[in-house]
Amino acid sequence: MMNLKDILYKVSLDVVIGATDVPINKIQFDSRAIQKADIFVALKGTAVDGHEYIEKAVALGARVIILEELPDYQEENVTYVKVENTHNALALMGANFYDNPSKKLKLIGVTGTNGKTTTTSLLYQLFTKSGFKTGLISTVEILIDQKVVPTKHTTPDPLTINKHLANMVDVGVDYCFMEVSSHGIAQERVAGLEFSGGVFTNLSHDHLDYHHTFAAYRDVKKRFFDQLPKRAFALINLDDKNGAVMLQNTKARKIGYALKTFTDYRAQVMENQFGGLLLKINEHEVWSKMVGQFNAYNVLAIYACAIELGLEEMEVLEVISQLEGVSGRFQYFTTVKSRITAIVDYAHTPDALKNVLETINSIRTRNETVITVVGCGGDRDVTKRPKMAHIAAALSDQVIFTSDNPRTEDPQKILNDMEAGVQPQDFKKTITILDRKQAIKAAAKMAGKNDIILIAGKGHETYQEINGVRSDFDDRIIIADFLNQLDK
């Protein structure tokens, strides 16, 4: 057990009612998990307010309540601690409870709209292949050295983050690479963590259902760099117009990378094909198995990050040439007989979809048809739906609009929102098939010899969520099955 006084270190306290020199079992923010001598942190969320469950937590044995609003009645032998922001308090308490593990390894945070998963995953591969014990906290998976831990969130809650970091420290991990989402920053999930560096990939239209305006979304990302310590580095994509904004108030060492702008780390795309990229990075040529200009930025970012962390330049270049792509990110195969290429990509923002289709169009010979299957998620940013449809129709030869993860929303309404973005000249290119499996089947049947099929939006996901129920669904398996049947 740990003493409450130690757990509250660095937490700004407004009011304390009761003893602070008391032993604590665990920290909880779900009242259902409370056991005797636990702390209950009452979080205010978008759907649920933890303050409504304080009585339940006390009845289950909570010894301490962390809250923003004091109840009219306080139980005896229970300590009530009023703070300004319980989300921030939870993060600081979580770090203290697990003995501040982020200070015992080098933690690098990667943020931006697109490229976070690829960049963190490639950094994990690079440092592992370079002989280091390495950790990864990403959308796809959490890795502690070689051990895989399941995950469902881009940035986990602060207790989970610190628990994973503590486990990494226990097994001797040297470096951890972590996706830092805008939700994670806004909800204080990364408060209390000590980052050795931060990487900014890019910024484009996403999550406006949560942040409401692009400016608010940008400023949340910027907050991550504002909070970096002086001894850390801020590695920024300066080709993105928002890159300079990220650097405005940071105390960290400022470093740039770019393909078009003169800065610290520069790269040039020499060749771009389905087999990979030939890049010239700071006067050295290197072959990468990644595809597309957007991946050139990701490769340059991991190169720059590795050098800033002290790795040798030529060793880094050698390892980069060995790195494999990330699951569900421009993942493709070509059938044996008909030579149809099927690409599955997580592209679920307008900019990501544009990048993937522009990459395909830059590689193709123009003698083939590009067929895109795409949808948009339910209960998420509505404004990006017509933009996604417009991009798909403008940059493809044929488009099939279909369901993504409609969640609790009417799938047909989502498709109607998308169709509104199609320009008149592109209307004949598009059809709508509500059932995603049937849409993929239709694309497979439509494809002729040497054609290209892009299935966008779900990437690595192995489920489809409809009305709160998740069913097994893997775009990669489904398109492979259909194409293999047709290729016999």
Residue pairs with C-beta under 8 A, 6 or more apart in sequence:
1 23
1 24
1 25
1 37
2 23
2 24
2 97
3 21
3 22
3 23
3 24
4 19
4 20
4 21
4 22
4 23
4 24
4 39
4 64
4 79
5 20
5 21
6 96
7 24
7 27
7 39
7 93
7 96
7 97
8 20
8 81
8 93
8 96
9 92
9 96
10 92
10 96
10 192
11 81
11 83
11 88
11 89
11 92
11 93
12 83
12 84
12 89
13 81
13 82
13 83
14 82
14 83
14 84
15 70
15 80
15 81
15 82
16 79
16 80
16 81
16 82
17 70
17 74
17 79
17 80
17 81
18 64
18 74
18 77
18 78
18 79
18 80
19 79
20 79
20 81
22 63
22 64
22 79
23 37
24 37
24 38
24 39
24 63
24 64
25 35
25 36
25 37
25 38
25 63
26 35
26 38
26 39
27 38
27 39
27 41
27 90
27 93
27 94
27 97
27 159
28 34
28 38
28 39
28 40
28 41
28 57
28 62
29 40
29 41
29 42
29 43
29 50
29 90
29 157
29 159
31 40
31 50
31 53
31 54
31 56
31 57
31 60
34 40
34 56
34 57
34 60
34 61
34 62
35 60
35 61
36 61
36 63
37 61
37 63
38 57
38 61
38 62
38 63
38 64
39 62
39 63
39 64
39 65
39 66
39 93
40 50
40 53
40 54
40 57
40 58
40 62
40 64
40 65
40 66
41 50
41 66
41 86
41 89
41 90
41 93
42 49
42 50
42 51
42 53
42 54
42 65
42 66
42 67
42 68
42 86
43 49
43 50
43 86
43 87
43 90
44 50
44 51
44 68
44 86
44 87
50 67
50 86
51 67
51 68
51 69
51 71
54 65
54 67
54 71
55 71
57 65
58 65
58 75
58 78
62 78
63 77
63 78
63 79
64 78
64 79
64 80
64 81
65 78
65 79
65 80
65 81
66 81
66 83
66 86
66 89
66 90
66 93
67 80
67 81
67 82
67 83
67 86
68 82
68 83
68 84
68 85
68 86
69 82
70 80
70 82
71 80
74 80
81 89
83 89
85 188
87 187
87 188
87 189
87 191
88 188
88 191
90 157
90 158
90 159
90 188
91 158
91 188
91 189
91 190
91 191
91 192
91 193
92 191
92 192
94 158
94 159
94 161
94 162
94 192
95 101
95 102
95 158
95 162
95 192
95 193
96 192
97 159
97 162
98 162
98 163
98 165
98 166
99 166
100 192
100 194
101 162
101 165
101 166
101 168
101 169
102 162
102 165
102 192
102 193
102 194
102 195
103 194
104 169
105 135
105 165
105 168
105 169
105 173
105 174
105 175
105 176
106 174
106 175
106 176
106 196
106 197
106 309
107 165
107 175
107 176
107 178
107 193
107 194
107 195
107 196
108 123
108 175
108 176
108 177
108 178
108 195
108 196
108 197
108 198
108 199
108 305
108 309
109 178
109 179
109 180
109 190
109 193
109 195
109 197
109 198
109 199
109 224
110 116
110 119
110 120
110 123
110 177
110 178
110 179
110 180
110 198
110 199
110 201
110 301
111 179
111 180
111 181
111 182
111 185
111 198
111 199
111 200
111 201
111 221
111 224
112 199
112 200
112 201
112 202
112 203
112 221
112 237
113 201
113 202
113 203
113 204
113 205
113 206
113 349
113 351
113 352
114 201
114 202
114 204
114 294
114 349
114 351
114 352
114 355
115 201
115 202
115 294
115 297
115 298
115 301
116 138
116 139
116 154
116 179
116 180
116 181
116 201
117 138
117 139
117 140
117 179
117 326
117 329
117 346
118 290
118 295
118 298
118 325
118 326
118 329
119 177
119 199
119 201
119 298
119 301
119 302
120 136
120 137
120 138
120 177
120 178
120 179
121 136
121 138
121 140
121 326
122 298
122 299
122 302
122 323
122 326
123 175
123 177
123 302
123 305
123 306
124 134
124 135
124 136
124 138
124 143
124 177
125 323
125 324
126 302
126 306
126 316
126 319
126 320
126 323
127 134
127 174
127 175
127 177
127 306
127 311
128 134
129 319
129 322
129 323
130 306
130 311
130 315
130 316
130 319
132 174
132 175
133 145
133 171
133 172
133 173
133 174
134 143
134 145
134 173
134 174
134 175
134 176
134 177
135 142
135 143
135 144
135 145
135 164
135 165
135 168
135 173
135 175
135 176
135 177
136 142
136 143
136 176
136 177
136 178
137 151
137 155
137 156
137 161
137 164
137 176
137 177
137 178
137 179
138 151
138 154
138 177
138 178
138 179
139 151
139 153
139 154
139 179
139 460
140 151
140 326
140 327
140 328
140 460
141 148
141 149
141 150
141 151
142 148
142 149
142 150
142 151
142 156
142 164
143 149
144 164
144 167
144 168
144 171
144 173
145 168
145 171
145 172
145 173
149 164
154 179
154 181
154 183
154 184
155 161
155 178
155 179
155 180
155 181
155 183
155 184
155 185
155 189
155 190
156 164
156 189
157 189
158 188
158 189
158 190
158 191
158 192
161 178
161 189
161 190
161 193
162 192
162 193
165 176
165 193
168 176
175 309
180 190
180 198
180 224
182 207
182 210
182 211
182 217
182 220
182 221
183 189
183 207
183 210
184 190
185 220
185 221
185 223
185 224
186 210
186 211
186 220
190 224
191 227
194 229
195 228
195 229
195 232
196 231
196 232
196 233
196 309
197 228
197 232
197 233
197 234
197 235
197 252
197 305
197 308
197 309
198 224
198 225
198 228
198 232
198 233
198 234
198 235
198 252
199 235
199 236
199 301
199 305
200 221
200 225
200 234
200 235
200 236
200 237
200 240
200 242
200 243
200 246
201 237
201 240
201 297
201 298
201 301
202 237
202 240
202 242
202 297
202 351
203 217
203 218
203 221
203 240
203 242
204 349
204 350
204 351
204 352
205 214
205 349
205 350
205 351
205 381
205 383
205 384
205 387
206 217
206 349
206 381
206 384
207 217
207 380
207 381
208 214
208 217
208 381
208 383
208 384
209 379
209 380
209 381
209 382
210 381
211 217
211 220
218 242
218 245
221 242
221 246
222 245
222 246
222 248
222 249
225 234
225 236
225 246
225 247
225 249
225 250
225 252
226 249
226 250
228 234
228 250
228 251
228 252
229 251
229 252
230 251
230 252
231 252
232 252
232 253
233 252
233 253
233 254
233 255
233 308
234 246
234 247
234 250
234 252
234 253
234 254
234 255
235 255
235 256
235 257
235 301
235 304
235 305
235 308
236 243
236 244
236 246
236 247
236 254
236 255
236 256
236 257
237 243
237 256
237 257
237 258
237 297
237 301
238 244
238 256
238 257
238 258
238 261
238 263
239 258
239 259
239 260
239 261
239 297
243 256
247 254
255 264
255 265
255 304
255 308
256 263
256 264
256 265
257 263
257 264
257 265
257 266
257 267
257 297
257 300
257 301
257 304
258 265
258 266
258 300
259 266
259 267
259 268
259 269
259 293
259 296
259 297
259 300
264 304
265 281
265 282
265 300
265 303
265 304
265 307
266 281
266 282
266 300
267 279
267 280
267 281
267 282
267 296
267 299
267 300
267 303
268 279
268 280
269 277
269 278
269 279
269 293
269 296
270 278
270 279
270 280
270 285
271 277
271 278
272 278
272 291
272 292
272 293
272 296
272 359
272 362
272 363
273 291
273 363
274 291
274 332
274 334
274 341
274 363
275 289
275 291
276 287
276 288
276 289
276 290
276 291
277 287
277 288
277 290
277 291
277 292
277 295
277 296
277 299
278 285
278 286
278 287
278 288
279 285
279 286
279 287
279 288
279 296
279 299
279 300
280 286
281 299
281 300
281 303
281 317
282 313
284 313
284 314
284 317
286 299
286 317
286 320
286 321
287 321
288 295
288 296
288 299
288 320
288 321
288 323
289 321
289 323
289 324
289 325
290 296
290 298
290 299
290 323
290 325
290 330
291 325
291 330
291 332
291 359
291 363
292 330
292 355
292 356
292 358
292 359
292 362
293 355
293 358
293 359
293 362
294 352
294 355
294 356
294 359
295 330
299 320
302 320
303 316
303 317
303 320
306 316
307 313
307 316
325 331
326 460
327 459
327 460
328 344
328 345
328 346
328 458
328 459
328 460
328 461
328 475
328 476
329 345
329 346
329 459
329 460
330 343
330 345
330 356
330 359
331 343
331 344
331 345
331 459
331 476
332 341
332 342
332 343
332 344
333 341
333 342
333 480
334 340
334 341
334 342
335 342
335 483
335 484
335 487
336 487
337 487
338 447
338 448
338 449
338 450
338 483
338 486
338 487
339 449
339 450
340 444
340 447
340 448
340 449
340 450
340 451
340 452
340 453
340 483
340 487
341 450
341 451
341 452
341 453
342 452
342 453
342 455
342 479
342 480
342 483
343 356
343 360
343 452
343 453
343 454
343 455
344 455
344 458
344 459
344 475
344 476
344 479
345 352
345 356
345 454
345 455
345 456
345 459
346 352
346 456
346 457
346 458
346 459
346 460
346 461
347 353
347 355
347 356
347 456
347 457
347 459
348 376
348 377
348 404
348 456
348 457
348 458
348 459
349 384
349 388
350 384
350 387
350 388
350 391
353 374
353 388
353 391
353 392
353 456
354 391
354 395
356 454
356 456
357 370
357 372
357 391
357 392
357 395
357 396
357 454
358 395
360 370
360 452
360 454
361 370
361 395
364 370
364 452
365 450
367 450
368 448
368 450
368 451
368 452
369 397
369 398
369 446
369 447
369 448
369 451
369 452
370 395
370 396
370 397
370 398
370 451
370 452
370 454
371 396
371 397
371 398
371 399
371 400
371 443
371 446
371 447
371 451
371 452
371 453
371 454
372 392
372 395
372 396
372 398
372 399
372 400
372 453
372 454
372 455
372 456
373 399
373 400
373 402
373 436
373 439
373 440
373 443
373 453
373 454
373 455
373 456
374 388
374 389
374 392
374 399
374 400
374 401
374 402
374 404
374 454
374 455
374 456
374 457
375 401
375 402
375 403
375 404
375 414
375 415
375 418
375 436
375 457
376 384
376 385
376 388
376 404
376 414
376 417
376 418
376 457
377 404
377 405
377 406
377 407
377 414
377 457
378 404
378 405
378 406
378 407
378 408
378 409
378 410
378 411
378 414
379 407
379 408
379 409
380 407
382 417
385 414
385 417
385 418
385 420
385 421
386 417
386 418
386 420
386 421
387 421
388 418
388 421
389 399
389 401
389 418
389 419
389 420
389 421
389 422
389 430
390 421
390 422
390 423
390 426
392 399
392 401
392 456
393 399
393 421
393 422
393 423
393 426
393 427
393 429
393 430
394 423
394 426
396 429
396 454
397 429
398 429
398 430
398 431
398 443
398 446
399 426
399 429
399 430
399 431
400 430
400 431
400 432
400 433
400 439
400 442
400 443
401 415
401 418
401 419
401 430
401 431
401 432
401 433
401 439
402 415
402 432
402 433
402 434
402 435
402 436
402 438
402 439
402 440
403 411
403 414
403 415
403 434
403 435
403 436
403 439
403 464
403 466
404 414
404 436
404 457
404 458
404 464
405 458
405 461
405 464
405 465
405 466
406 414
406 465
406 466
406 467
407 465
407 466
407 467
407 468
408 467
408 468
411 434
411 466
412 434
415 432
415 434
419 430
419 432
422 430
431 442
433 439
433 442
436 464
436 473
437 473
437 478
440 455
440 475
440 478
440 479
440 482
441 478
441 482
443 453
443 455
443 479
444 453
444 479
444 482
444 483
444 486
445 482
445 486
447 453
447 483
453 479
453 483
455 475
455 479
458 464
458 473
458 475
459 475
461 473
461 474
461 475
462 472
462 473
462 474
463 470
463 471
463 472
463 473
464 470
464 471
464 473
